[in-house]
């Protein structure tokens, strides 16, 4: 996983944080898939 974007404009950051304060974050934003098993052995 890597960073693909960065929000640095203070006005935009403030707007995002105000939105989360009013509406909360969606549950889907915190979804993480379960662990995977080991890779299949090559035949």
N, C-alpha and C positions, 0 to 999 in steps of 0.2 A: 504494500500500500504506500502511496506517495502523495504529496501535496500537488494538487492540480490547479488550485487558485488561492488567492489571498485577498481578503477584503481589508483595505487599509484606509479608506476614506472614513473619517470620524462620523460624518452625517449618516452614511450607510450603515455603519456599525450600530449607531444609536437607534436607527429605525428598526433594525433586526432585533435588537435587545428589547425594545419597547413592544414589538409584536409578540415575542416569546413571553414577556411579562403579562400581557393581556390574554393571550390565547394558549400559552403553554406549548411545549414541544409535542409533536405527535409520537405515539408509541412506536410507529414504524421507523422513526429516526434512530431508535436504540436497538433495532433488530440485529442480532448477530447469529449467523448459522452455527449449528452444532459442530463438534469436532468430527473430522473425517478419519477413516481408517487408513492403514498404510497402503501405499500404491500396490497394484497387482503386480505379481512377479512376471517378468518377460518369459514367454514360452520358448 
